[in-house]
Amino acid sequence: MADIMLRPKEVVCKWVDAFNNHDIEEITSLYHEDAINHQLKQFAQCSQENLRQQI
């Protein structure tokens, strides 16, 4: 993702669109490289690569 700051609603819309299109690359691009995903408790500290494998 470019260095453009998106509004929260824009991020959610992009995430939902990517999810519905089964676009894992787009989904993970919306996360910081060292993202923490609190929805996946067993994998709370995740990199983009870990998220890619779990989605």
Phi and psi restraints in degrees (value plus and minus 20) as a CYANA .aco file:
   2 ALA   PHI     -87.6   -47.6
   2 ALA   PSI     153.0   193.0
   3 ASP   PHI    -101.8   -61.8
   3 ASP   PSI       9.1    49.1
   4 ILE   PHI    -109.6   -69.6
   4 ILE   PSI     109.1   149.1
   5 MET   PHI    -102.0   -62.0
   5 MET   PSI     100.7   140.7
   6 LEU   PHI    -116.4   -76.4
   6 LEU   PSI     132.4   172.4
   7 ARG   PHI     -94.7   -54.7
   7 ARG   PSI     133.1   173.1
   8 PRO   PHI     -72.2   -32.2
   8 PRO   PSI     -63.3   -23.3
   9 LYS   PHI     -83.0   -43.0
   9 LYS   PSI     -56.4   -16.4
  10 GLU   PHI     -84.7   -44.7
  10 GLU   PSI     -60.6   -20.6
  11 VAL   PHI     -83.5   -43.5
  11 VAL   PSI     -65.1   -25.1
  12 VAL   PHI     -82.1   -42.1
  12 VAL   PSI     -63.8   -23.8
  13 CYS   PHI     -83.2   -43.2
  13 CYS   PSI     -62.8   -22.8
  14 LYS   PHI     -84.2   -44.2
  14 LYS   PSI     -60.1   -20.1
  15 TRP   PHI     -83.9   -43.9
  15 TRP   PSI     -66.6   -26.6
  16 VAL   PHI     -83.3   -43.3
  16 VAL   PSI     -64.1   -24.1
  17 ASP   PHI     -80.4   -40.4
  17 ASP   PSI     -65.4   -25.4
  18 ALA   PHI     -83.9   -43.9
  18 ALA   PSI     -61.7   -21.7
  19 PHE   PHI     -81.7   -41.7
  19 PHE   PSI     -67.1   -27.1
  20 ASN   PHI     -84.6   -44.6
  20 ASN   PSI     -46.8    -6.8
  21 ASN   PHI    -113.1   -73.1
  21 ASN   PSI     -14.9    25.1
  22 HIS   PHI      36.4    76.4
  22 HIS   PSI      18.4    58.4
  23 ASP   PHI    -121.1   -81.1
  23 ASP   PSI      65.0   105.0
  24 ILE   PHI     -82.5   -42.5
  24 ILE   PSI     -57.6   -17.6
  25 GLU   PHI     -82.2   -42.2
  25 GLU   PSI     -61.7   -21.7
  26 GLU   PHI     -87.5   -47.5
  26 GLU   PSI     -61.5   -21.5
  27 ILE   PHI     -78.8   -38.8
  27 ILE   PSI     -72.0   -32.0
  28 THR   PHI     -87.7   -47.7
  28 THR   PSI     -45.0    -5.0
  29 SER   PHI     -87.8   -47.8
  29 SER   PSI     -38.0     2.0
  30 LEU   PHI    -102.8   -62.8
  30 LEU   PSI     -28.2    11.8
  31 TYR   PHI    -120.8   -80.8
  31 TYR   PSI     128.9   168.9
  32 HIS   PHI     -84.4   -44.4
  32 HIS   PSI     132.4   172.4
  33 GLU   PHI     -74.5   -34.5
  33 GLU   PSI     -54.8   -14.8
  34 ASP   PHI    -131.5   -91.5
  34 ASP   PSI      26.9    66.9
  35 ALA   PHI     -83.8   -43.8
  35 ALA   PSI     132.1   172.1
  36 ILE   PHI    -136.7   -96.7
  36 ILE   PSI      99.4   139.4
  37 ASN   PHI    -126.5   -86.5
  37 ASN   PSI      88.0   128.0
  38 HIS   PHI     -98.7   -58.7
  38 HIS   PSI     -27.9    12.1
  39 GLN   PHI     -98.6   -58.6
  39 GLN   PSI     -42.5    -2.5
  40 LEU   PHI    -130.3   -90.3
  40 LEU   PSI      59.7    99.7
  41 LYS   PHI     -75.9   -35.9
  41 LYS   PSI     -59.7   -19.7
  42 GLN   PHI     -90.8   -50.8
  42 GLN   PSI     -36.3     3.7
  43 PHE   PHI    -146.9  -106.9
  43 PHE   PSI      22.4    62.4
  44 ALA   PHI     -76.4   -36.4
  44 ALA   PSI     -63.5   -23.5
  45 GLN   PHI    -116.5   -76.5
  45 GLN   PSI      86.5   126.5
  46 CYS   PHI    -146.3  -106.3
  46 CYS   PSI     124.9   164.9
  47 SER   PHI    -109.9   -69.9
  47 SER   PSI     152.5   192.5
  48 GLN   PHI     -78.2   -38.2
  48 GLN   PSI     -59.2   -19.2
  49 GLU   PHI     -84.3   -44.3
  49 GLU   PSI     -63.1   -23.1
  50 ASN   PHI     -82.8   -42.8
  50 ASN   PSI     -61.8   -21.8
  51 LEU   PHI     -82.3   -42.3
  51 LEU   PSI     -63.0   -23.0
  52 ARG   PHI     -75.6   -35.6
  52 ARG   PSI     -60.9   -20.9
  53 GLN   PHI     -94.5   -54.5
  53 GLN   PSI     -45.5    -5.5
  54 GLN   PHI    -113.8   -73.8
  54 GLN   PSI     -37.9     2.1
